[in-house]
Amino acid sequence: MWLSEILGSLQSAGDGLSVTVTEDWSQGRATFGGLVAAVGNEAMRKLVPAERPLRSLQTTFVGPASAATWQVNARVLRIGKAVTLAACDIIDREQIVATQVGVYGAARASVVKIRPPVVSAARQIDDIREGRYKHGFAPAFVQHFAMRWAEGKLPFSGSPKAPTKAFVHHRDPAPLGESSIVALTDCIPTPAMSMFTQPAPASSLVWTLEFFEHNFNFPPAAFWRIDTDLDAASDGYVNQTSVLNDPDGRPVALSRQLFAIFG
């Protein structure tokens, strides 16, 4: 199923919502974390008006979510003059697999204005060969994204620590929206995996995504760019930071993740 079909299928179920996720979104023994986060954001969006854009989405991955029907319980925590805080639990087989807090804030006048610098990739999109999905050689969810690596090494190549820059877009032809961009931001593997000399898993534990631009009105096939680097790694855990750049080259979101690695 396309991401837009899954997000559009959220429906009332008891005191919350339900959604069915298919095997083609699997990532190892779990469902792709970007999809999990996007589903939770979409559920909270049903309670928060669109004029309050997403400012921060904090997701803790409590356990692996399977390809199944999930219960999605969203609620509003507080409504202020400009900011609404909401929370969401995603439940699979009666177990919480993810818990989220979304911060949605209307624009306010301020004398403080800082725009992150635009950093160009070393290579142009047209110069880069697009990776092709091969069943059994990559997680199933990868088939839903177009990916072109501008810098960095692919997973399991035994390379030294190096940042990555990758051009990506959804293969889903539906118009882009806030939740689809949430999912897109998570589609690139942690650069730590390129340091592995053989296949080994990595699992996201905590993900904080902060938006400072909210223009998602680009063609579905336009390439966005994700720049990622490792901040620290020790004791089997990795801290990393990513910047999402829109097709015009403007930074639009900051992503921070804590991973557990098993290699």
N, C-alpha and C positions, 0 to 999 in steps of 0.2 A: 504493500500500500504506500502511496505517496504520503509525505508528512502532512500535507494540507488535508488529505482525506482522514487521517487519524485525528488531527486537531478538530476537524469539522464534525467528527463523530462523537465528541463528548456529549453525553446525554444525562438527564436526571436519573438518579437511582437512589431511592430512599432519601436520606438527609443530605446526600452529596451528588456526585457525578460518577459516571463510569466510562471507561474507554477500553477498546480491545486493540492490542498491539500484536503485530505479526512477526514471524521468525526472520523476515528479511531485514529487521532492525537489530538483530543480535550482535553483540560484541563479546565474543568468548562465551562465558556462562551467563552473562547478563545482557540486558538491553542497553543499547547505546545511551550513555548518560546525557548527551545533548537532547535526545528525544524526551527523556524523563523530565528534564528541566523545562523543556518547551511545553509539555503537557501541563505541568504545574502552573506555569505562568499563564497559559491560556485559561485554566480554571479560575485563577485569581482575577484575570481580566473580565470575567463575567460579573464580578462584583465591584470592579473599579472603573470609573468612566475613562474614556479614551483621552480626555483633555488633561489627564494626569499621566504623563509619559513614565515609562519604567526608568528608574534611576539606578536601582541596585537589586540584583537577584542573588540571594544566598541559598545555596543548595548543599545539604549534607546527605551523602549517599550512605544510608544505613545498612543496606544489604542489596544483593543482586535482584533486579526486577526481571522476571521471566516474560516470555512472549505469551501473554494471557490477557484476561480482562481484569483491569485494575479498578479499585475504588479510589476516587479522588475527592478529598475533603478540603475545600477551601473556605476561609473565613476572614472577615475584616477584623483587624486588631484595634485600629484607631483611625479616625478621620479627623485631620486637622484642617486649618485654613488653606494650606497648600499641599500637605503631604498625607497620603493614605498608606498605612502599613497593613499588609495582608499576610496570611500564612496558609500553607497547604501541606497536607500529608498525602502521600501516594502509597496505597496499600495493595499488596499482592499476596494472595493466599493468607489473608488475615494478619499479615506482618507488614509493618511500616518499612518501606524500602527507600524512601526519600522524604525529607522534610525541608520545607522552604520558607523563607521570608522574602516578600517582595516590597520594595519601597517605590512608591509612585508619587511623583511630585510635579505640580504645576510650576510654570516659569514664574520667576520673581525678578524684579529690577535689582541690579547690583552693580557696584562700581568695580568689582573684581571680575575680570574676564581674561582667561588664559586658554589659548588653543595649543594643543600638543603639536610639535613640529611634524611636518610631513617628511618621512624618510623613504626614499625611493629604493626599490629592489634592484639588485645588481643586474638582473636580466629582465627583458620585456616578456610579456605573456606569450606573444606569437613565436618567440624563440624557444619556448619550452614544450617538450613533448608531454602530452597528457597521459597520466597513468591509466591503465586499464584494469578493471576489476576482474580477478580470477577466483572463481569459487574454490574455497579450501586454502587459498594462499593469503587471504585478507579477511577481516571480519565482514559479516554479511552487510552491515549498514553502509559500508564504503560504496556499495553499488549505487547509492542514492546521491552521491556527490561527485562532481568533476574536480580533479586535483592536479595542479601543476607545481612542482617544487622548483622555486627560484634559487634557494640557498639551503644548505644543510644536507644531511644524509638520511637515507631511508632507514626504517627500523631494522635492527639486527645486523647492521653493517660493521659493528666494532669500531666506530669512529670515535675520535676524542670529542670532548664537550664542544658543541658548536650550536649557535642559534639557528633557527629555521625561519624561512620565509616561504610561504606557499600561497598560490592563487587558488581560490575555491569558489564553487557556486553549487546551488541545489540543481539536481536534474529534474526535479518537480517543476512542471511548467506553470504552476499556479502563481499568482502575484505574491510578492514578498510581504511579510508582516513582521511585527515585533517578535512573536514566538518563533517564527522560522529563522530569524537572524540569531536568536538565542541558540538554536540547534546548530546552525552553521558555525558558530564561534568555537564549538567543541569538536569539530570533525577531524582535526589534525592530531596524530598521536604525540605524546610528550617526547621531546628531544632525547630524554633519558633512554628511550627504547633504541635509538640509533647507536648507543654505546654498548648495547648487548652484543655478544658474539654469537648468540644462538637464540631462537625464539623463547621468550619468557613473558609472563603477563605483567601488566601494570593496572592499578585500579584507582580511580579518582575517589577521594574521600570527602573533600570539601571544595566547593567551587563558588567563588564570588565574582559576579559579572556586573560591571558598572558602565552605564551608558552616559555619554555626554553629548551625543548627537542623535537625532531621531528621525532622520530622513531615510526611509527604506524604499522610496519610490524609484527603484531601478529595475530594468528588465531581469527576469529570472535567470537568464544565462550570462549576465554580466559578472565578471570575476571580482570578488572581494579578496583581500589579502590578509593573512594572519602571520604576524611576526612573533616568535616565541623564543624565550631564553630561560635557562635554568638559573635560579637565584641561589639555591643551595641543595645539597643532597647528602644525607647521612643516615645510618642505621636503617636503611631500607625505605626511606621516605624522601620524596623530592618536592621542593617548592619551586614553582615556575610562574612567570608572568608573560602574558600575551597582549598584543594590541591588535584589534580588528580595524582594518582600513576599508573604506567603502570604494566602489569602482572609480570614484573621482580622486582617490588617493588620500582622502581625509581620514584621520583617526576618529573612530566613533565610539569605541568601547575598550575598556581595560578589563582583562581577565586574570584572576589569580587562582591557582589550584594547588592543593596538596594531594600528592599521589603516594600510594604504597607500591613499591616495585619488588619483584620477586626474581631478580637476576643480577 
